[in-house]
Amino acid sequence: MRQLLYCPQLHGTLSYQQATSPVWKGFSAQNYQWFRAMTFAIEEINGSTNLLPNITLGFWIYDSCMMRQLALQGTFWLLTGQQEAIPNYRCCRIPPLAGIVGDGGSSNSMVMARVLSLYRTPQISYLSTNSLLSDRHQFPSFFRTIPSDDFQSRGLAQLVIHFGWNWVGLLADDNDYGQQGIQVVKQELLQSGACIAFSENIVLNQADRNALHIVRVIISSTADAIVIFALDTGLAPLLNELALQNVTQKVWIASEGWSTSSLFSIKKYRDLLTGTIGFAVHHGEMPGFQEHFTSIQPSSQSWDIFVSEFWEVVFGCQWKIHGTNTTVPCTGTETLDDLPGVYDATNLRITYNAYSAVYAMAMALHNLSSCRIKEGPFSQGACSDILYLKPWQCTDSHVTLRHCKQYLPEKVFHYLKNLNFQAIDGRVVFLEGNRSPFAQYDIVNWQRGAQGILKHTKVGGYDSSGPPGGTLTVNNNSIQWAAGKTQVPPSVCSPSCHPGFRRAAKQGEPLCCFQCVPCPIGEISNQTDSAECTKCPPDHWSNTRQDICIAKTTEFLSFKEPLGVILATSTIFCSLVPLVILAVFIYYWNTPIVKANNRSLSYLLLLSLTLCFVCSLAFIGYPTAEKCLLRQPAFGISFALCVSCILAKTITVVIAFNSTKPNHDLRRCIGPKFSYTVIGLCTLSQVLLCIFWLILSPPFSETNNHTQPGKIIIECNEGSPLAFWCMLGYLGILATICFFLAFLARKLPDSFNEAKFITFSMLAFLSVWFTFVPAYLSTRDKFMVAMEIFAILASSSSLLSCIFFPKCYIILWKPNINSKKYLLSKSNIRMDFQKHGFLIIGNL
């Protein structure tokens, strides 16, 4: 018969009446269930014809009572075979020890593992989750059927992130389990971008006073999601204080140490813990165990030294000992079926791990006993003889097998390395040993059940071997949150920033505490809680909500828009007026008023005014490269021709009235040749200026993305602003000279007041263009173009109206004045140069 050691923690606490007299207080019915799962597994194995046939497993049971010194004492007792521990000595009068299953607590297991590793004795724990036990150098012979806390901590952090909680409180026991676990949770949360609102330790030896402090911290914090990495026994005082102060609307994220605890499933904690979500050890099935457990009877379990104490705890009775009278005596006829709370078929989690640990040891022994000579894993294919079983086996090729069995052992846990097997329920069981471990957890949610009792409902799972992003699965629809809410309760320091805003950190506060700042114009954010705004492409712009980029509208002074239509219509109408006047002048070509001051100059002036009006059309419509190249030169040359004609008329009038004597030298300057020479020279200067402009720095079409938000302005770049202002300045010089000459001649005896009309026209012309300069410089985009068109129309109209409208009035409505007879009757002086087409009649 082969022996195994099991170390369930059947008692909760230990106190000392004397130095050598320990007294145990508190019996754990749940831990007793673990013990019975182990014995149930041994019965199954011994009754199996496939696993360890012809070999019967036995066991010793030792209760460490959650005390490290007792765990160490029991370890030496089992290693030496006697109660008085003698290191390196073993009494072999009893069957040899194959291995140890236990202990439950990590602290106890670490003490045991350091001793057992010296002797290479295999150890399998069902509840020790401390991550330090994964160190194969410190604990080479330690195995476990429960995952390391590192997996749970990372999984809890992923669970917090899954629900979008980035403002989280942390609570942990002040022991290895709580401190190491919560540190990993904290590290994972910080790496994911979450923030820690507070982090407090549950001081176990000052439970009541510490609980009051923690409750104050929780109440004062705005964090609604709180991770608690603790065991149920140390958490009870804190939850009592929370329930007393009616702290609700908090979401508790539970570690496996209390996520399925029956201590808190009662009505007292219903309002406090409804909605709690956390990790639990993966649930397993043990067919037949419920019937086995509920059929326990003290009378038929004489070998079970713990069944009597278990009976007193679950039935609240007391056995009659030495005639003692009790109010509720135990009869032994009670049945566990009457106490459904004692056996919870949905909570066989640690129980299943204890059950699996026994099977793991049995599978290793089975593989060892099935070894064939020369096919074994040891030197020269040697096998271990199970009849001479020791915790080690020889590997030295120079030692005979007979001596190897006795003196040079090799680790029997060789068969436990990388061991995995399929359990009865079909689940594959792995041991965390010399392999890359992985973990499976159930995600449970505390929901209200019948009669106010909280039930633990599975709502998801965690599998560390899953693909990236697929390790955590949660059914959000099956979760019941506090106060019956179906939506995930938020736990954030600051509300999320909607698209169109970016997060701006608050000075002196964590990154999760921020304010939402609108994106600047031309930038967008299309995600919630964007850290930065993104600039739109040059041809796009942000919409009003600043969350998408839209194509910019193209803008220019178009013929289709109202402003373009008005200006184009005005231009066409104004350009027809000089042509109508020209027709009138041609029709009345032989009348004195048409002959006065050289009618050919009048014809040329009317044509040049028509060109001035027409050139405005080049400023309307899409500014193509050709339009941009020609519109300003066309404007400059047309106006230069127009002003030159007026200047020639003015000079002619001045000379005519200052050369009345027949042989005067100025009489040679009166005539068409002189006038055309003046016009040609003045116009040619403007033409040369424009040619140089077009050669050296020609205007071109360009897109303007910056002047007006959300629009692409198609406009003409003048190329050389200096050339443009020189062209405009030249026109101003011509107009100024013409104005002064006409002003000086305003009192000459002209019957038709030609010099006065020119003076008024030049005054209006200069006024328009002097006003145009500041207005042009203060406008942008298409309105700048519209301003220039308006100046062209206004200045041209002033010339046309001041010079020709009075003449047309006389020709059409005062024909009696437009006669030589009338003029001669009013004149004392007459100059008639008929051969030149020039007539001036004045009064002295």
Buried (B, 14 or more C-beta within 10 A) or exposed (E): EBBBBBBBBBBBEBEEEEEEEBEBEEBBBBBBBBBBBBBBBBEBBBEEEEBBEEBEBEBBBBBBBBBBEBBBBBBBBBBBBBEEBEEEEBEEEEEBBBBBBBBBBBBBBBBBBBBBBEBBBBBBBBBBBBBBBBEEEEBBBBBBBBBBBBBBBBBBBBBBBBBBBBBBBBBBBBBBBBEBBBBBBBEBBBEEEBBBBBBBBBBBEEBEEBBEEBBEBBEEBEBBBBBBBBBBBBBBBBBBBBBEBEBBEBBBBBBBBBBBBBEBBEEBBBBBBBBBBBBBBBBBBBEEBBEBBBEBEBEEBEEBEBBBBBBBBBBEBBBEEEEEEEEEEBEBEBEBEEEEEBBBEEBBBBBBBBBBBBBBBBBBBBBBBEBEEEEBBBBEEBBBBBEEBBBBBBBEEEBEBEEBBEEBBBBBBBBBBEBEBEBBEEBEBBBBBEEEBBBBBBBBBBBBEEEEEBBBBBBBBBBBEBEEEEBBEBEEEEBBBBEEEEEBBBBBBBEBBBBBBBBEEBEEEBBBBBEBEBBEEBBBBBEEBBBEBBBBEEEBBBBEBBBEBEEBEEBBBBEEBEBBEEBBEBBEEBBEBBBEBBEBBEEBEEBBBBBBBBBEBBBBBBBBBBBBBBBBBBBBBEBEEEBBBBBBBBBBBBBBBBBBBBBBBBBBBBBBBEBEEEEEEBBEBBBBEBBBEBBBEBBEBBBEBBEEBBEEBBBEBEEBBEEBEBBBBBBBBBBBEEBBEBBBEBBBEBBBBBBEBBBEBBEBBBBBBBBBBBBBBBBBBBEBBEEBEEBBEEBEBBBBBBBBBBBBBBBBBBBBBBBBEBBBEBBEEEEEBBEBEBBEEEBEEEBEBEEBBBBBBBEE
